[in-house]
Amino acid sequence: MNVDELTPHQALQCFLQCSYQYYHRFTSLIDDTEYDALAKFLLKTYDEWQDHQHSYLVSKDDLKAGTLYALNYYKYQTMVVQASEIWSREKYYE
């Protein structure tokens, strides 16, 4: 994945999906280098994605730390969970 080709909104969706899979399903959708690049990109473009419906889930501190580990399992929206599950199935089972 080339982070520079994503819009800030797409990057946020990707970051949320990857975080859910990694921290709650113990599956990596992208490698650590790509995940770190997503966090840096989101921090750099922070003001550009604040109108996204899931922006409240990710803080500047999360991005500075490069992790969404502290986000509780139950805070993830169904839309994010389902999209991450589809991505995971496509990556590992098809």
C-alpha positions as CSV (number, residue, x, y, z in Angstrom):
1,M,0.0,0.0,0.0
2,N,1.2,3.5,-0.8
3,V,0.0,5.8,1.9
4,D,0.7,8.8,-0.3
5,E,-2.0,7.6,-2.7
6,L,-4.7,7.7,-0.1
7,T,-6.9,10.6,0.8
8,P,-6.9,11.5,4.5
9,H,-10.3,9.9,4.9
10,Q,-9.2,6.7,3.3
11,A,-6.1,6.7,5.5
12,L,-8.3,7.0,8.6
13,Q,-10.5,4.1,7.5
14,C,-7.4,2.0,6.8
15,F,-5.8,2.9,10.2
16,L,-9.0,2.0,12.1
17,Q,-9.5,-1.3,10.2
18,C,-5.8,-2.3,10.6
19,S,-5.9,-1.3,14.3
20,Y,-9.0,-3.4,15.0
21,Q,-7.6,-6.5,13.3
22,Y,-4.1,-6.1,14.9
23,Y,-5.2,-5.4,18.5
24,H,-8.4,-7.4,18.7
25,R,-8.2,-10.1,16.1
26,F,-4.4,-10.6,16.2
27,T,-4.1,-10.3,12.4
28,S,-1.9,-7.9,10.5
29,L,-3.5,-6.5,7.4
30,I,-0.4,-4.4,6.5
31,D,3.2,-4.5,7.7
32,D,4.4,-2.3,10.6
33,T,6.2,0.1,8.3
34,E,3.0,0.9,6.5
35,Y,1.1,1.2,9.7
36,D,3.6,3.7,11.0
37,A,3.4,5.6,7.8
38,L,-0.4,5.8,8.1
39,A,-0.1,7.2,11.6
40,K,2.4,9.9,10.4
41,F,0.3,10.8,7.4
42,L,-2.8,11.1,9.6
43,L,-1.0,13.3,12.1
44,K,0.3,15.5,9.2
45,T,-3.2,15.8,7.7
46,Y,-5.1,15.8,11.1
47,D,-7.3,18.8,10.3
48,E,-8.3,17.4,6.9
49,W,-10.2,14.4,8.3
50,Q,-11.8,15.9,11.3
51,D,-15.2,15.9,9.5
52,H,-15.0,12.1,9.1
53,Q,-17.7,10.2,11.0
54,H,-15.1,8.2,12.9
55,S,-12.6,10.9,13.6
56,Y,-13.5,11.0,17.3
57,L,-11.9,7.6,17.7
58,V,-8.4,8.7,17.0
59,S,-6.5,11.5,18.8
60,K,-3.3,13.3,18.1
61,D,-1.7,11.5,21.0
62,D,-2.7,8.1,19.5
63,L,-1.0,9.2,16.2
64,K,2.1,10.5,18.0
65,A,2.4,7.2,19.8
66,G,1.8,5.4,16.5
67,T,-0.9,3.1,18.0
68,L,-4.6,2.7,18.6
69,Y,-3.9,0.1,21.3
70,A,-5.9,2.0,23.9
71,L,-9.2,2.0,21.9
72,N,-11.6,-0.3,23.5
73,Y,-13.0,-3.2,21.5
74,Y,-16.5,-1.9,22.0
75,K,-15.8,1.6,20.7
76,Y,-15.2,0.4,17.1
77,Q,-18.2,1.0,14.9
78,T,-19.8,-2.0,13.2
79,M,-18.9,-0.5,9.8
80,V,-15.2,-0.5,10.7
81,V,-15.3,-4.0,12.1
82,Q,-17.2,-5.5,9.1
83,A,-14.9,-3.7,6.6
84,S,-11.8,-5.0,8.4
85,E,-13.2,-8.6,8.5
86,I,-13.8,-8.4,4.7
87,W,-10.3,-7.2,4.1
88,S,-8.9,-9.9,6.3
89,R,-10.8,-12.6,4.5
90,E,-9.7,-11.3,1.1
91,K,-6.1,-11.2,2.2
92,Y,-5.9,-14.6,3.9
93,Y,-8.6,-16.8,2.6
94,E,-9.2,-16.0,-1.0
